């Protein structure tokens, strides 16, 4: 996607307090990258290089990738995975898959295998402890997959254990309120892409219009239907949110769909735990 339609990359900084986090883990630095859509159209190699350079400049202890590496055809994942080997991290790179990564029957295996071959650990309803048992990294199956079942995963954890949950779709935060989630990292929304000052996220407004249309009229509004289908909680399209007792952070992603971005630039997130 041409830079005119994406805008300049921004680096967002976030400090997150965590109960029970050991002193030696305070100051731990994480980088989140999301929604690459690396297909030759929606993300330029130049922007990808800028994002990787920004991540490396932060000198992260962990890099966390929150899905949608490809768009439809999974074949570009092999090139992307090779490029992602340039990411530097003290304790590794961890990822979850998004809905586009599982679009076809063979997609999930191809995407996951390509990333794993480059030492990017893909978590699918799994827990990892890259910096020790005092901090859990939980990666959930994509919300739209038949295997999204958070209970068996999260109930393995001691309630006193701090945890970060990687879940591509922010809508999952609604049901994850049943458990302690110190920080949920999501993507999926591209921030809504079009944000009009004084009006807000246009995807949110369009989805609300669709939901209020008479049923016979909805069939004639495919764009509005797409907005409503993509997300329920468009109010969580970007940034930090408190959902119940939990924290949710939604990254605006790197990839861009037409008609492009407006006041919603692509993002690298640098997170410091305290």
Backbone as CSV, one residue per row, in Angstrom:
resi,resn,N_x,N_y,N_z,CA_x,CA_y,CA_z,C_x,C_y,C_z
1,UNK,0.854,-1.188,0.000,0.000,0.000,0.000,0.891,1.239,0.000
2,UNK,0.560,2.212,-0.840,1.366,3.422,-0.951,1.321,4.208,0.357
3,UNK,2.455,4.846,0.680,2.538,5.584,1.942,1.468,6.658,2.057
4,UNK,1.029,7.209,0.915,-0.034,8.213,0.942,-1.304,7.658,1.566
5,UNK,-1.545,6.360,1.396,-2.757,5.730,1.921,-2.551,5.114,3.302
6,UNK,-1.300,5.047,3.759,-1.053,4.435,5.071,-0.704,5.457,6.141
7,UNK,-0.027,6.534,5.746,0.489,7.482,6.726,1.810,6.990,7.286
8,UNK,2.451,7.841,8.065,3.750,7.511,8.650,3.572,6.595,9.853
9,UNK,4.515,5.695,10.033,4.513,4.792,11.182,4.642,5.579,12.484
10,UNK,3.874,5.193,13.502,4.010,5.811,14.819,4.441,4.769,15.840
11,UNK,5.161,5.222,16.859,5.589,4.373,17.968,4.779,4.797,19.183
12,UNK,3.966,3.893,19.689,3.150,4.177,20.868,3.831,3.568,22.094
13,UNK,3.850,4.316,23.198,4.468,3.844,24.437,3.404,3.673,25.503
14,UNK,3.494,2.570,26.226,2.495,2.218,27.226,3.194,1.643,28.448
15,UNK,2.803,2.100,29.639,3.314,1.530,30.883,2.161,0.827,31.590
16,UNK,2.347,-0.428,31.951,1.275,-1.239,32.522,1.682,-1.774,33.890
17,UNK,0.984,-1.355,34.956,1.249,-1.936,36.274,0.653,-3.333,36.372
18,UNK,1.335,-4.225,37.085,0.863,-5.600,37.242,0.986,-6.023,38.684
19,UNK,-0.118,-6.465,39.264,-0.094,-6.980,40.628,0.727,-8.268,40.681
20,UNK,1.474,-8.436,41.746,2.273,-9.642,41.998,3.463,-9.805,41.054
21,UNK,3.771,-8.786,40.268,4.915,-8.913,39.378,6.199,-8.788,40.196
22,UNK,7.078,-9.775,40.127,8.320,-9.715,40.908,9.169,-8.493,40.543
23,UNK,9.924,-8.042,41.512,10.747,-6.847,41.309,11.677,-6.983,40.110
24,UNK,12.236,-8.175,39.909,13.203,-8.331,38.825,12.557,-8.283,37.431
25,UNK,11.205,-8.343,37.380,10.518,-8.245,36.097,9.928,-6.852,35.852
26,UNK,9.976,-6.008,36.874,9.508,-4.636,36.661,10.477,-3.917,35.719
27,UNK,9.937,-3.232,34.756,10.761,-2.616,33.723,10.920,-3.485,32.492
28,UNK,10.331,-4.709,32.520,10.383,-5.579,31.346,9.759,-4.849,30.159
29,UNK,10.436,-4.895,29.013,9.971,-4.152,27.843,9.488,-5.126,26.766
30,UNK,8.278,-4.885,26.287,7.664,-5.694,25.246,7.416,-4.828,24.022
31,UNK,7.457,-5.452,22.853,7.017,-4.784,21.629,5.907,-5.620,21.004
32,UNK,4.824,-4.945,20.617,3.724,-5.606,19.911,3.667,-5.109,18.470
33,UNK,3.590,-6.067,17.549,3.337,-5.798,16.134,2.113,-6.611,15.722
34,UNK,1.328,-6.088,14.789,0.090,-6.796,14.454,-0.324,-6.532,13.014
35,UNK,-1.179,-7.418,12.499,-1.894,-7.232,11.230,-0.985,-6.794,10.086
36,UNK,-0.089,-7.683,9.717,0.853,-7.413,8.633,0.157,-7.435,7.269
37,UNK,-0.700,-8.408,7.048,-1.361,-8.580,5.744,-0.330,-8.492,4.623
38,UNK,0.714,-9.280,4.774,1.841,-9.233,3.836,1.474,-10.031,2.583
39,UNK,0.983,-9.317,1.570,0.510,-9.984,0.363,0.938,-9.266,-0.909
40,UNK,1.888,-8.328,-0.764,2.338,-7.581,-1.927,1.525,-6.339,-2.223
41,UNK,0.436,-6.129,-1.469,-0.446,-4.985,-1.708,-0.613,-4.140,-0.448
42,UNK,-0.940,-4.779,0.671,-1.412,-4.061,1.856,-0.320,-3.620,2.818
43,UNK,0.904,-4.100,2.603,2.036,-3.669,3.428,3.278,-3.620,2.561
44,UNK,3.894,-2.452,2.490,5.105,-2.322,1.677,6.305,-2.870,2.441
45,UNK,7.265,-3.450,1.734,8.495,-3.899,2.404,9.179,-2.768,3.158
46,UNK,9.086,-1.544,2.642,9.723,-0.402,3.313,9.101,-0.146,4.679
47,UNK,7.764,-0.169,4.748,7.102,0.044,6.029,7.405,-1.096,6.992
48,UNK,7.444,-2.316,6.477,7.805,-3.454,7.322,9.206,-3.275,7.888
49,UNK,10.155,-2.854,7.056,11.526,-2.619,7.529,11.555,-1.531,8.604
50,UNK,10.752,-0.479,8.417,10.687,0.591,9.421,10.158,0.051,10.748
51,UNK,9.146,-0.797,10.685,8.558,-1.354,11.906,9.553,-2.258,12.628
52,UNK,10.279,-3.071,11.878,11.281,-3.944,12.483,12.396,-3.116,13.110
53,UNK,12.826,-2.070,12.419,13.871,-1.195,12.958,13.401,-0.510,14.234
54,UNK,12.135,-0.087,14.271,11.591,0.565,15.470,11.522,-0.412,16.634
55,UNK,11.139,-1.632,16.330,11.106,-2.654,17.378,12.499,-2.902,17.935
56,UNK,13.471,-3.051,17.070,14.843,-3.310,17.516,15.403,-2.136,18.304
57,UNK,15.036,-0.917,17.911,15.533,0.274,18.615,15.035,0.319,20.058
58,UNK,13.879,-0.312,20.314,13.329,-0.346,21.677,14.062,-1.337,22.567
59,UNK,14.897,-2.175,21.997,15.652,-3.211,22.720,14.720,-4.033,23.624
60,UNK,13.727,-4.694,23.021,12.721,-5.396,23.828,13.240,-6.683,24.455
61,UNK,12.631,-7.000,25.590,12.862,-8.316,26.199,12.036,-9.379,25.498
62,UNK,10.862,-8.988,24.987,9.976,-9.898,24.275,9.334,-9.156,23.111
63,UNK,9.164,-9.840,22.001,8.368,-9.319,20.888,7.141,-10.206,20.748
64,UNK,5.964,-9.567,20.664,4.686,-10.283,20.621,3.938,-9.875,19.358
65,UNK,3.551,-10.867,18.566,2.910,-10.638,17.272,1.471,-11.148,17.350
66,UNK,0.500,-10.281,17.022,-0.895,-10.645,17.306,-1.736,-10.892,16.055
67,UNK,-1.158,-11.562,15.056,-1.955,-12.186,14.024,-2.189,-11.417,12.744
68,UNK,-2.841,-12.123,11.798,-3.073,-11.679,10.424,-1.755,-11.344,9.735
69,UNK,-0.937,-12.380,9.620,0.337,-12.249,8.919,0.105,-12.155,7.411
70,UNK,-0.910,-12.863,6.918,-1.256,-12.864,5.499,-2.696,-12.378,5.354
71,UNK,-3.172,-12.327,4.110,-4.545,-11.872,3.883,-5.431,-13.025,3.433
72,UNK,-5.157,-13.599,2.283,-5.943,-14.739,1.793,-5.013,-15.917,1.546
73,UNK,-4.284,-15.878,0.435,-3.320,-16.914,0.106,-2.204,-16.926,1.160
74,UNK,-1.928,-18.080,1.789,-0.883,-18.101,2.822,0.540,-18.120,2.279
75,UNK,0.722,-18.256,0.970,2.072,-18.410,0.410,3.036,-17.289,0.794
76,UNK,2.612,-16.023,0.886,3.577,-14.963,1.240,4.170,-15.089,2.640
77,UNK,3.644,-15.989,3.461,4.165,-16.119,4.826,5.635,-16.520,4.824
78,UNK,6.084,-17.225,3.809,7.469,-17.701,3.797,8.437,-16.529,3.656
79,UNK,8.091,-15.587,2.792,8.909,-14.381,2.643,8.831,-13.538,3.915
80,UNK,7.626,-13.363,4.442,7.466,-12.555,5.657,8.233,-13.159,6.823
81,UNK,8.110,-14.465,7.023,8.792,-15.111,8.146,10.302,-14.902,8.066
82,UNK,10.834,-14.977,6.855,12.274,-14.742,6.674,12.631,-13.310,7.050
83,UNK,11.801,-12.349,6.651,12.060,-10.952,6.979,11.979,-10.715,8.484
84,UNK,11.101,-11.431,9.153,10.910,-11.240,10.592,12.068,-11.793,11.419
85,UNK,12.963,-12.524,10.786,14.146,-12.991,11.516,15.027,-11.819,11.931
86,UNK,14.797,-10.652,11.337,15.575,-9.456,11.705,15.141,-8.885,13.053
87,UNK,14.001,-9.333,13.589,13.562,-8.860,14.897,14.517,-9.337,15.983
88,UNK,14.920,-8.430,16.859,15.820,-8.770,17.962,15.056,-8.704,19.277
89,UNK,15.287,-9.695,20.132,14.593,-9.768,21.420,15.402,-10.619,22.376
90,UNK,15.499,-10.174,23.626,16.270,-10.910,24.626,15.710,-12.302,24.890
91,UNK,14.371,-12.411,24.914,13.750,-13.680,25.330,12.826,-14.274,24.282
92,UNK,12.972,-13.845,23.025,12.263,-14.509,21.950,11.104,-13.721,21.371
93,UNK,10.524,-14.323,20.329,9.380,-13.753,19.617,8.241,-14.770,19.684
94,UNK,7.074,-14.292,20.118,5.901,-15.151,20.293,4.744,-14.586,19.485
95,UNK,3.877,-15.475,19.006,2.817,-15.049,18.108,1.537,-15.834,18.331
96,UNK,0.422,-15.215,17.940,-0.832,-15.927,17.749,-1.296,-15.659,16.320
97,UNK,-2.230,-16.472,15.864,-2.755,-16.331,14.510,-4.064,-15.553,14.524
98,UNK,-4.351,-14.912,13.383,-5.600,-14.190,13.224,-6.529,-14.894,12.260
99,UNK,-7.700,-14.328,12.041,-8.702,-14.963,11.193,-8.216,-15.142,9.748
100,UNK,-7.399,-14.211,9.240,-6.899,-14.361,7.871,-5.858,-15.466,7.761
101,UNK,-5.215,-15.781,8.854,-4.192,-16.839,8.850,-4.801,-18.235,8.829
102,UNK,-6.101,-18.330,9.028,-6.756,-19.648,9.055,-7.879,-19.703,8.019
103,UNK,-7.805,-18.837,7.008,-8.914,-18.702,6.047,-9.177,-19.980,5.288
104,UNK,-8.128,-20.669,4.841,-8.298,-21.923,4.104,-7.870,-23.100,4.974
105,UNK,-8.257,-24.276,4.566,-8.001,-25.470,5.377,-6.514,-25.659,5.672
106,UNK,-5.679,-25.335,4.687,-4.235,-25.548,4.871,-3.515,-24.330,5.442
107,UNK,-4.221,-23.202,5.593,-3.546,-21.950,5.949,-2.892,-22.004,7.320
108,UNK,-3.631,-22.470,8.313,-3.099,-22.433,9.677,-1.768,-23.178,9.768
109,UNK,-1.703,-24.371,9.207,-0.476,-25.156,9.304,0.668,-24.503,8.551
110,UNK,0.356,-23.949,7.374,1.427,-23.331,6.574,1.969,-22.079,7.254
111,UNK,1.077,-21.249,7.772,1.517,-20.016,8.431,2.303,-20.340,9.695
112,UNK,1.753,-21.220,10.524,2.421,-21.566,11.782,3.778,-22.219,11.527
113,UNK,3.844,-23.131,10.580,5.106,-23.829,10.300,6.181,-22.875,9.792
114,UNK,5.785,-21.932,8.931,6.756,-20.968,8.404,7.315,-20.105,9.527
115,UNK,6.452,-19.660,10.440,6.926,-18.834,11.552,7.807,-19.648,12.499
116,UNK,7.364,-20.859,12.824,8.145,-21.711,13.737,9.507,-22.047,13.137
117,UNK,9.576,-22.169,11.817,10.860,-22.497,11.174,11.880,-21.382,11.353
118,UNK,11.374,-20.175,11.648,12.268,-19.030,11.881,12.329,-18.669,13.365
119,UNK,12.009,-19.651,14.202,12.121,-19.517,15.662,11.148,-18.485,16.241
120,UNK,10.006,-18.326,15.596,8.910,-17.529,16.155,7.895,-18.520,16.722
121,UNK,7.725,-18.517,18.023,6.875,-19.505,18.691,5.405,-19.115,18.530
122,UNK,4.632,-19.980,17.926,3.205,-19.735,17.707,2.414,-20.450,18.803
123,UNK,1.627,-19.678,19.534,0.817,-20.225,20.630,-0.637,-20.355,20.166
124,UNK,-1.168,-21.546,20.287,-2.560,-21.823,19.903,-3.190,-22.534,21.098
125,UNK,-3.874,-21.771,21.932,-4.393,-22.305,23.209,-3.260,-22.896,24.041
126,UNK,-2.181,-22.123,24.164,-1.000,-22.589,24.892,-0.470,-21.485,25.801
127,UNK,0.333,-21.902,26.783,0.962,-20.982,27.731,2.468,-21.137,27.629
128,UNK,3.168,-20.026,27.627,4.633,-20.042,27.606,5.154,-19.183,28.752
129,UNK,6.396,-19.474,29.165,7.038,-18.725,30.252,8.429,-18.283,29.807
130,UNK,8.509,-17.397,28.822,9.823,-17.043,28.268,10.735,-16.303,29.223
131,UNK,10.183,-15.653,30.262,11.037,-14.937,31.222,10.939,-15.558,32.614
132,UNK,10.395,-16.775,32.704,10.287,-17.454,33.984,8.840,-17.687,34.404
133,UNK,8.660,-18.516,35.420,7.328,-18.930,35.858,6.522,-17.801,36.496
134,UNK,7.155,-16.665,36.760,6.441,-15.566,37.427,5.586,-14.732,36.465
135,UNK,5.700,-14.982,35.158,4.901,-14.246,34.177,4.522,-15.185,33.043
136,UNK,3.219,-15.373,32.869,2.718,-16.273,31.822,2.356,-15.482,30.570
137,UNK,2.723,-16.024,29.417,2.270,-15.507,28.125,1.289,-16.534,27.571
138,UNK,0.044,-16.125,27.427,-1.021,-17.025,26.987,-1.403,-16.653,25.555
139,UNK,-1.385,-17.626,24.668,-1.811,-17.390,23.294,-3.053,-18.197,22.991
140,UNK,-4.128,-17.518,22.583,-5.406,-18.192,22.335,-5.621,-18.434,20.841
141,UNK,-6.394,-19.462,20.540,-6.840,-19.699,19.168,-7.672,-18.511,18.707
142,UNK,-7.731,-18.293,17.399,-8.504,-17.160,16.909,-9.975,-17.297,17.287
143,UNK,-10.578,-16.155,17.591,-11.968,-16.088,18.037,-12.928,-16.735,17.041
144,UNK,-12.635,-16.591,15.743,-13.540,-17.122,14.720,-13.259,-18.578,14.373
145,UNK,-12.307,-19.187,15.035,-12.038,-20.607,14.798,-12.919,-21.451,15.713
146,UNK,-13.079,-22.706,15.374,-13.878,-23.616,16.213,-13.131,-24.009,17.475
147,UNK,-11.848,-23.622,17.580,-11.034,-24.041,18.720,-10.808,-22.932,19.738
148,UNK,-11.532,-21.834,19.613,-11.411,-20.786,20.624,-12.126,-21.256,21.891
149,UNK,-11.331,-21.751,22.835,-11.861,-22.253,24.105,-10.910,-21.790,25.219
150,UNK,-11.107,-20.594,25.741,-10.147,-20.044,26.702,-10.157,-20.725,28.068
151,UNK,-11.289,-21.280,28.474,-11.395,-21.816,29.844,-10.336,-22.875,30.159
152,UNK,-10.183,-23.916,29.336,-9.185,-24.942,29.677,-7.760,-24.413,29.739
153,UNK,-7.504,-23.318,29.025,-6.162,-22.741,29.021,-5.947,-21.888,30.261
154,UNK,-6.838,-20.927,30.482,-6.648,-19.972,31.579,-6.816,-20.617,32.948
155,UNK,-7.593,-21.660,33.027,-7.798,-22.304,34.329,-6.618,-23.162,34.762
156,UNK,-5.624,-23.291,33.893,-4.374,-23.939,34.302,-3.533,-23.037,35.199
157,UNK,-3.805,-21.733,35.159,-2.954,-20.761,35.841,-3.397,-20.525,37.274
158,UNK,-2.430,-20.399,38.164,-2.695,-19.951,39.525,-3.215,-18.515,39.450
159,UNK,-4.318,-18.197,40.144,-4.858,-16.837,40.090,-3.855,-15.752,40.496
160,UNK,-2.811,-16.139,41.247,-1.814,-15.159,41.681,-0.761,-14.877,40.619
161,UNK,-0.753,-15.643,39.529,0.287,-15.496,38.514,-0.060,-14.387,37.527
162,UNK,0.779,-13.366,37.388,0.553,-12.342,36.360,0.564,-12.984,34.980
163,UNK,-0.297,-12.447,34.096,-0.351,-13.028,32.754,-0.685,-11.988,31.690
164,UNK,-0.102,-12.202,30.512,-0.414,-11.422,29.315,-1.081,-12.372,28.338
165,UNK,-2.225,-11.976,27.808,-2.980,-12.821,26.890,-2.919,-12.232,25.488
166,UNK,-2.504,-13.038,24.538,-2.497,-12.648,23.134,-3.751,-13.231,22.482
167,UNK,-4.611,-12.361,21.981,-5.855,-12.781,21.341,-6.135,-11.814,20.207
168,UNK,-6.089,-12.289,18.991,-6.148,-11.415,17.822,-7.348,-10.470,17.833
169,UNK,-8.508,-10.982,18.144,-9.747,-10.207,18.043,-10.105,-9.568,19.384
170,UNK,-10.209,-8.240,19.460,-10.519,-7.591,20.739,-11.874,-7.972,21.325
171,UNK,-12.810,-8.432,20.485,-14.127,-8.821,20.999,-14.032,-9.900,22.065
172,UNK,-12.927,-10.665,22.075,-12.785,-11.716,23.076,-12.697,-11.159,24.488
173,UNK,-12.341,-9.881,24.628,-12.217,-9.290,25.966,-13.527,-9.366,26.741
174,UNK,-14.643,-9.367,26.020,-15.943,-9.430,26.687,-16.084,-10.717,27.484
175,UNK,-15.747,-11.856,26.891,-15.900,-13.126,27.597,-14.707,-13.432,28.507
176,UNK,-13.560,-12.800,28.258,-12.395,-13.055,29.107,-12.481,-12.341,30.451
177,UNK,-13.536,-11.589,30.672,-13.731,-10.946,31.974,-13.881,-11.955,33.110
178,UNK,-14.155,-13.198,32.789,-14.310,-14.247,33.810,-12.995,-14.550,34.519
179,UNK,-11.884,-14.162,33.900,-10.570,-14.507,34.434,-9.728,-13.252,34.653
180,UNK,-8.706,-13.407,35.461,-7.730,-12.332,35.618,-6.927,-12.203,34.326
181,UNK,-6.978,-11.034,33.706,-6.158,-10.729,32.530,-5.453,-9.406,32.819
182,UNK,-4.181,-9.477,33.157,-3.443,-8.248,33.460,-3.315,-7.366,32.227
183,UNK,-3.107,-7.997,31.076,-3.023,-7.251,29.823,-3.375,-8.188,28.683
184,UNK,-4.395,-7.812,27.927,-4.723,-8.509,26.687,-4.217,-7.676,25.532
185,UNK,-3.471,-8.306,24.634,-2.975,-7.633,23.434,-3.715,-8.173,22.214
186,UNK,-4.315,-7.269,21.448,-5.101,-7.644,20.283,-4.774,-6.745,19.106
187,UNK,-5.308,-7.098,17.943,-5.186,-6.299,16.728,-6.520,-6.319,16.002
188,UNK,-6.533,-6.844,14.760,-7.748,-7.160,14.005,-8.447,-5.949,13.391
189,UNK,-8.511,-4.826,14.101,-9.353,-3.707,13.693,-8.678,-2.726,12.737
190,UNK,-7.346,-2.746,12.673,-6.563,-1.709,11.974,-6.913,-0.316,12.529
191,UNK,-7.364,-0.296,13.772,-7.728,0.958,14.408,-9.004,1.574,13.872
192,UNK,-9.686,0.848,12.959,-10.842,1.404,12.276,-10.466,2.052,10.957
193,UNK,-9.188,2.341,10.787,-8.567,2.937,9.591,-8.981,4.384,9.318
194,UNK,-10.260,4.706,9.438,-10.706,6.074,9.157,-11.254,6.679,10.444
195,UNK,-10.526,7.648,10.988,-10.906,8.295,12.248,-11.060,9.784,11.975
196,UNK,-12.265,10.281,12.070,-12.556,11.676,11.745,-12.602,12.490,13.036
197,UNK,-11.717,13.475,13.201,-11.736,14.289,14.418,-13.109,14.908,14.651
198,UNK,-13.574,14.813,15.884,-14.885,15.343,16.240,-16.018,14.381,15.984
199,UNK,-15.746,13.341,15.190,-16.774,12.330,14.898,-16.362,10.976,15.447
200,UNK,-15.089,10.622,15.217,-14.582,9.372,15.760,-14.379,8.318,14.693
201,UNK,-14.385,7.076,15.144,-14.116,5.919,14.310,-15.311,5.668,13.382
202,UNK,-15.099,5.820,12.087,-16.210,5.691,11.144,-16.736,4.258,11.064
203,UNK,-15.873,3.270,11.270,-16.345,1.882,11.259,-17.364,1.644,12.369
204,UNK,-17.118,2.265,13.523,-18.066,2.167,14.641,-19.413,2.743,14.236
205,UNK,-19.401,3.927,13.648,-20.649,4.584,13.264,-21.383,3.792,12.180
206,UNK,-20.643,3.274,11.204,-21.275,2.530,10.126,-21.889,1.228,10.622
207,UNK,-21.206,0.561,11.543,-21.759,-0.686,12.082,-23.014,-0.426,12.903
208,UNK,-23.049,0.707,13.617,-24.253,1.058,14.379,-25.415,1.375,13.442
209,UNK,-25.131,2.052,12.330,-26.174,2.323,11.342,-26.755,1.014,10.826
210,UNK,-25.866,0.055,10.503,-26.317,-1.230,9.970,-27.213,-1.966,10.968
211,UNK,-26.798,-1.982,12.230,-27.571,-2.720,13.238,-28.964,-2.123,13.438
212,UNK,-29.115,-0.839,13.140,-30.409,-0.183,13.327,-31.269,-0.151,12.070
213,UNK,-30.746,-0.704,10.962,-31.541,-0.752,9.739,-32.644,-1.801,9.847
214,UNK,-33.775,-1.577,9.194,-34.791,-2.635,9.097,-34.213,-3.858,8.386
215,UNK,-34.584,-5.032,8.803,-34.020,-6.263,8.258,-34.095,-6.334,6.733
216,UNK,-35.191,-5.953,6.078,-35.244,-6.049,4.607,-34.241,-5.129,3.907
217,UNK,-33.820,-4.061,4.588,-32.912,-3.095,3.971,-31.457,-3.545,4.084
218,UNK,-31.140,-4.370,5.074,-29.750,-4.740,5.349,-29.069,-5.411,4.155
219,UNK,-29.818,-6.129,3.364,-29.229,-6.835,2.223,-28.656,-5.871,1.184
220,UNK,-29.092,-4.627,1.214,-28.631,-3.633,0.237,-27.483,-2.771,0.785
221,UNK,-26.935,-3.171,1.918,-25.858,-2.388,2.536,-24.666,-3.285,2.867
222,UNK,-23.995,-3.844,1.822,-22.898,-4.788,2.074,-21.719,-4.182,2.824
223,UNK,-21.383,-2.908,2.556,-20.265,-2.283,3.265,-20.577,-2.151,4.751
224,UNK,-21.791,-1.733,5.054,-22.177,-1.609,6.458,-22.192,-2.980,7.128
225,UNK,-22.633,-3.978,6.388,-22.655,-5.336,6.937,-21.247,-5.812,7.275
226,UNK,-20.288,-5.494,6.395,-18.901,-5.900,6.635,-18.355,-5.265,7.903
227,UNK,-18.649,-3.991,8.119,-18.200,-3.313,9.345,-18.772,-3.992,10.581
228,UNK,-20.065,-4.284,10.535,-20.725,-4.889,11.690,-20.228,-6.314,11.935
229,UNK,-19.891,-7.023,10.854,-19.409,-8.398,10.994,-17.989,-8.437,11.559
230,UNK,-17.165,-7.493,11.161,-15.757,-7.501,11.566,-15.597,-7.359,13.074
231,UNK,-16.405,-6.504,13.684,-16.280,-6.245,15.125,-17.645,-5.940,15.732
232,UNK,-17.829,-6.391,16.941,-18.985,-5.973,17.741,-18.640,-4.705,18.513
233,UNK,-17.473,-4.724,19.163,-17.071,-3.622,20.040,-16.091,-2.689,19.320
234,UNK,-16.596,-1.940,18.347,-15.734,-1.007,17.634,-15.221,0.096,18.544
235,UNK,-15.855,0.270,19.702,-15.346,1.270,20.649,-13.983,0.869,21.199
236,UNK,-13.590,-0.373,20.983,-12.273,-0.849,21.401,-11.314,-0.918,20.222
237,UNK,-11.523,-0.150,19.186,-10.776,-0.314,17.935,-9.286,-0.027,18.061
238,UNK,-8.886,0.815,19.016,-7.461,1.104,19.177,-7.198,1.598,20.593
239,UNK,-5.956,1.426,21.032,-5.542,1.977,22.320,-5.904,1.108,23.517
240,UNK,-5.788,1.718,24.690,-5.963,1.016,25.958,-7.398,1.167,26.459
241,UNK,-7.962,0.051,26.939,-9.328,0.030,27.454,-9.374,-0.817,28.724
242,UNK,-10.255,-0.447,29.613,-10.519,-1.261,30.795,-11.827,-1.994,30.552
243,UNK,-11.756,-3.313,30.571,-12.935,-4.144,30.336,-13.171,-4.951,31.613
244,UNK,-14.172,-4.548,32.386,-14.344,-5.150,33.703,-13.156,-4.790,34.569
245,UNK,-12.448,-5.794,35.052,-11.235,-5.581,35.845,-9.969,-5.751,35.016
246,UNK,-10.128,-6.011,33.735,-8.994,-6.350,32.871,-8.572,-5.189,31.978
247,UNK,-7.312,-5.248,31.501,-6.808,-4.258,30.564,-6.713,-4.881,29.177
248,UNK,-7.166,-4.118,28.193,-7.099,-4.513,26.786,-6.351,-3.428,26.028
249,UNK,-5.348,-3.842,25.251,-4.682,-2.887,24.361,-4.823,-3.391,22.932
250,UNK,-5.290,-2.494,22.053,-5.510,-2.846,20.649,-4.558,-2.043,19.769
251,UNK,-3.702,-2.772,19.076,-2.713,-2.198,18.165,-3.370,-1.925,16.811
252,UNK,-3.061,-0.784,16.191,-3.675,-0.405,14.919,-3.140,-1.187,13.725
253,UNK,-2.107,-1.987,13.931,-1.596,-2.826,12.858,-0.722,-2.085,11.863
254,UNK,-0.161,-2.865,10.943,0.720,-2.326,9.906,0.069,-2.346,8.527
255,UNK,-0.678,-3.393,8.229,-1.316,-3.515,6.925,-2.510,-2.587,6.786
256,UNK,-2.868,-2.274,5.539,-3.931,-1.308,5.263,-4.809,-1.779,4.112
257,UNK,-6.108,-1.727,4.320,-7.079,-1.974,3.252,-7.505,-0.643,2.624
258,UNK,-7.987,-0.691,1.390,-8.649,0.466,0.815,-9.886,0.799,1.656
259,UNK,-10.217,2.077,1.844,-9.733,3.261,1.139,-8.484,3.878,1.756
260,UNK,-7.774,3.158,2.639,-6.589,3.710,3.281,-6.890,4.180,4.693
261,UNK,-5.897,4.808,5.302,-6.004,5.285,6.682,-6.163,6.810,6.713
262,UNK,-6.937,7.275,7.683,-7.081,8.710,7.896,-7.065,8.967,9.390
263,UNK,-6.063,9.707,9.851,-5.873,9.952,11.295,-5.799,8.639,12.064
264,UNK,-5.214,7.640,11.447,-5.132,6.309,12.063,-3.880,5.607,11.533
265,UNK,-2.707,6.080,11.918,-1.469,5.582,11.320,-1.119,4.163,11.767
266,UNK,-0.323,3.447,10.971,0.188,2.145,11.396,1.039,2.298,12.654
267,UNK,1.169,1.211,13.398,1.679,1.327,14.772,2.645,0.222,15.167
268,UNK,3.666,0.601,15.909,4.483,-0.294,16.719,4.262,0.117,18.173
269,UNK,3.968,-0.842,19.039,3.688,-0.533,20.449,4.831,-1.011,21.325
270,UNK,5.339,-0.118,22.158,6.382,-0.447,23.135,5.742,-0.398,24.520
271,UNK,5.769,-1.522,25.214,5.066,-1.666,26.490,6.079,-1.947,27.592
272,UNK,6.000,-1.199,28.676,6.871,-1.422,29.829,6.021,-1.884,31.005
273,UNK,6.403,-2.994,31.627,5.668,-3.521,32.776,6.208,-2.886,34.061
274,UNK,5.308,-2.634,35.018,5.740,-2.028,36.279,4.962,-2.621,37.445
